[in-house]
Amino acid sequence: MSKSIYSAILLLVISSVLTLLFIACTETNQAQSGQIVSLDGNMKGNYTYEVVKSSPHDTYAFTQGLIFHEGAFIESTGLQGKSSLRRVEIETGKVLKKIDVPVDYFAEGMTIFQGKIYQLTWLNQKGFVYDLGTFEKEKEFSYYGEGWGLTNDEKNLILSDGTNKIRFVDPFNFEVLKTISVSENGQAITNINELEYIKGMIFANIWQTERIIVIDPSNGNVTASIDLTGLLKPEDRDSQVDVLNGIAYDATKDRLFVTGKLWPKIFEIKLKKK
């Protein structure tokens, strides 16, 4: 075999191998970008969604806080004179228990901590503590600024106020223990609304957008962004439907639920790498 023929065959083999490697890498990347991912404390990058199923939601519920608890939703709804705290059946949207918040208050975010429900109000700098079982109000607490979203990390209440600041608050004396500044690629992120603490990370709705961000609670850095564009279809929208808001997590079955203010549906979704 001449040297020139040998070289040509060698180049052909190398070229074929490189082509196969390129195809394999491309297919792997495509699979990774579209595959369902589990929620964990190391979420990074951009995500989209896949709807598992939807269930009815009260179109008069201006959702401010949403929690999965013992097979039902606990929901805080807002608007002046229409605010409430309610327990809702997941499959039907039926309101199982409800109390009205006094008309002077516009209720906001809510969380469950050690058998108590903590609920914020928007402009009154006042929150309420209820018994989880009876919804009986036990006490009130104060904070400065506006109240938007509320969650907890099993030690502290975690409160958003519409700015790029998130406060960690002692649930017993309501003192601010620390504050983090939320930023994404060096830019401050404001309008942080409803919060949900999931596997060591803070998931947050951004008001007037169709996305959820994932925040590292140690430093405020946004590690991931979830694009929920198109979740509520045009045929499900009417003039009263408002923005995406409401995140609930079922830790036992690893289920993520989302909804919006005055939406007709609550969605169970899975996340996909974008």
N, C-alpha and C positions, 0 to 999 in steps of 0.2 A: 504493500500500500504506500502510495507516495505521500510525502510530507504534507502537501497541499490538501489532498483528499482527507487525510487524518485530521488536519486542523479544521476543515469544513464540517466534518462529522462531530467533532468535539464542540464546536460553536453551536451546532444544531441541538445537541443534547443539552448544553447549558441553557440555551434559549428556551427549550421546552420545559426544563425544570423551573426556571424563573417564572414562566407563564403560569405553570400549575400552582406555584407558591402564591403568585399574585391573586389568582382566582380563589384559592383557599382562604387567603386573608380577607379578600373582599366579602366572601360569603359569611365568614365568621363575624366580621364587623356588622354586616347587615342583620345577622341573627341577633347580635347583642343589642343593636339599636332598637329592635322591635320586640324584644322579649319581655315578658312579665317579670317584675322584680319584687322581692319581698321588702317590706319596710324594715329599715335597720338604722343604727346610729351613725352610719358612714355614707349616707346618701350624698352624692356629688354629681353636678352636671344638670342636664335638662331632661325633663320627663314629660310624657303625655299620659293618656289614660285609656282604659277599656272599661265600658260599663258592664258590670256583672248583672245587675238588675235594678229596677226602680220601684219605689212604693209611693203611695199617695202622701201628700203633705198639705196641711191646711193653708189655703191661699190667703187667709187673714192673719197668718203668723209671720210677723216681721222679724225673722230669725236673727238673734243677736248672739246667742250661745247655744251650743248643741253638744250633748254628752250621751254616750252609750252607757247604760247602767242596768245590769241584771235583766237583759233581754228587752229593754225598752229605751226610748229616748227621754232624757230630761232636757227641756228646751226653755230658754229665756227669750221672750219676744218683746219688742220695743214699740215705739210711737207713744206720744203723749195721750194719756187717757185710754190707751189700748194695751198697755204693757202687762205681761203675765209671766207666771212660772207654771210649767205644765209637764205632766208625764204622758208620753205618747206611745201608742202601740205601733210597732215598726211596720208590720205587714199591711195594716189598713189605714194608718194615719189617724186613727180614732184617739181623741183626747181622753185619757183615763182619769186624770186628776188635774185640776187647774185652780190657781188662785190669781186674783187680779192685783196688780201693783197699784198703790194709790195714784190717783190721777195727776198728782203734782210731779210724778217721776216718769222719766223716759228710761226704761230698763235697758241694760246692755249685757255684757258678757257674764258668764256664770261658770262655776266649777264645783266639784264635789271633793270635800276634804274631810276625812275622818268622820263620816256620817253626817256631815253638815253640807248644806248648799250655800255657797257664797255668790251673791249677785251684785253687779255694779249698776250704777245709774250714770247717765251721760253727763249732765251738767251740774248736778247737785252736790258733787263731791261726797256722796254718801253711798254706802253699800249695805246690804241686808244679809243676815245669816238665818237660815231656816233649818228646821229638823228635816232630814232627808225623807223620813217615812211619812210624816204628817203634813209637811209644808208649813208648819206653824213657825211664824217669825219669832226668833229668840233674842236677837239683838241687832244693833246697827254699828257700822264702823265708818270712819272718815278717811279720806285721802285727798291729796291736792291735785288740781287739774281735772281733766276730763277722764271719764271711764269708758273704755272701748272693749277690749278683749280680756278674758281671764282664764287661766289654767293653773296647774300646780305640778310640782315635781316630787310630791309626797313629803316635802319638807317646807316649802315656801309657796305662797301665792305668787303667780307671775302675771303682771298687769301691763296692758298696753293702753296708750292714751291718744293715739292718732298721730303722734310724732314718730321719730326714729328711736325713741327711748323705750325700753322695757324694764320695768321695776320688779325686783324680787322682794316680797313683803312678808314679814312675820305674820302667820295666820292667827296668832293669839293677841299680840299687842299692836299689830298693824304698822309697825315701824318698817321703813324702807331699809333693807339690808344691803342691797347693791343695785346698781343700774348699769345696763349695757346699752351701747349705741349700735343700732343695726345698720350694716352697710353691705353693699354688693359691688365688688370690683372697685372699692374705694369710694363709692357714692352712697350717701345716706339714703335709706329707704324709709319713707313716711307712709302715713295712712295704714299703719299696721292695725288690723282689726281683730276678728275672732281668732283665738289661740287654742291649740291642742298640743299637749306634751306627749310625744310618742317615742318610746325607746331612746330617751336621753336627748331628743332634739325637739325644738319648738316649731310646729307647723303653724303658719299664719296666713289668713286671707289678707290680701291687699285691696283695700276699699276701692271700688269702681274699676276693678280689673277682673279678668277671668283667670287669675293665677294664684297659686299658693306658693309661698316660699318656705324653705327649711332653714332654720337658724341654729347656729351653734350657741348654746346658752352660756358657754364659758367666755366668749369674746364678741358675740353679736354678728359674726360673719355669716352671710348667706352662703350656704354650701350647695343648695339645689333649688331649682325652680320647676314647678309643675304647671303646665299649660292646660287649662280646662276649657279652652275655646270650643264653642259649639255643644257644650254639655246639655244645655236646655235647648231643645229644638224650636225652630220658629213657630211650629204649630202649637207649642205649649206656652207661648208667650202672649200676653195681652198688655193693655196699657198700664196695668198696675204692677206687673212684675218688676222687681227691683234687682239689685246686684247680687252676685254670688257671695254667700256668707254662711258659714256653718261647717264645722269639721268635727266628726265624731269617730272614735276608734274603739273597736272591739278587740281587746288584747287576747282574749281566749281563742278566738277564731281568726285573728289577724285580718279583720275586715275594716275597711276605711269607707266612711259615709260622708257625703257632702250635699249641701243644698244652698238655697238662697232666700233672700227676703221676699216673702209673698210668692214663693215658687209653688207650683202644683205637685212637685215631686221631690223626693229625696233619693239620691243615687248611691248605690254601693259600687265602688270602682276598684280596679286594680291599676297599678302604675306600670308604665312601660318606658324603657329607656328611649329617649328621642334621638 
